[in-house]
Amino acid sequence: MAESTGEIRTVANPGHYDMARKQLRRASRIVSRRHGPDRRTGHKPSKRWEKANAARNKVHHRVANLREDALHKLTTAVAAEYGTIVIEDLNVAGMLRNRRLARRIADAGFGEIRRQLDYKTRQRHATRTIVASRWYPSSKTCSGCGVVKAKLPLHVRTYECGACGLVIDRDVNAARNLAARAAACTTGTGVAGYQDTLKQVSKPRGADRKTRATHPRRKAEAGRAGGATLPQRRQTEARDRTQAEALTLW
């Protein structure tokens, strides 16, 4: 989604894989009816299986080429038209755990879009990329008054502000907040990266909930006194042993 002089433009997901699913099902059905390779018995695939498998791989290859072509055209147009580009650092791995959205999210290629925008904006000195933090509440923040909601489920597609009464599409509201964040990030050298130059504001509980990886505490081991780690003690013992051998040889 792009915003220029107050105009919101949305680019729909082409869905190349969805369009090729019927053809892929037919090709996969033909492959499953042929005698394929068997690692347990060492059976080699038949010529008909190799031919059917090549036809199925050709469909996959065509889908990959269509996706790559569409992403290159999109990122090139965005990098050539806009001087400042704001993208979000989304938790794509977590989004792929949703079985209802995983196929379309993977087909969109969010990571590839970010990679292409990164190097294409580096090639143009007048263009810069700002990466909004993963925990920046772009969808939960009201673009009118700045109030942040504590919770906003994914199925709610319309943002309704209880403070100022603003009713707006969820994605349009997020696009306006990201555009305002780009205007606030006045510093920078045009290099893509994180630029958290905004003043931290208080948010309600749960507005920017984080998921931290917890690591189990290391159990205390015998002989580890004074805070010294076990590898350091082994290094000390090895050094003392080497010195002792050197003195014996001398």
Helices and strands as residue ranges (DSSP letters): E 2-4, E 7-9, H 16-19, H 21-32, H 47-81, E 84-88, H 92-95, H 102-108, H 110-122, E 128-132, E 158-160, E 167-169, H 170-184, E 193-194, H 230-249
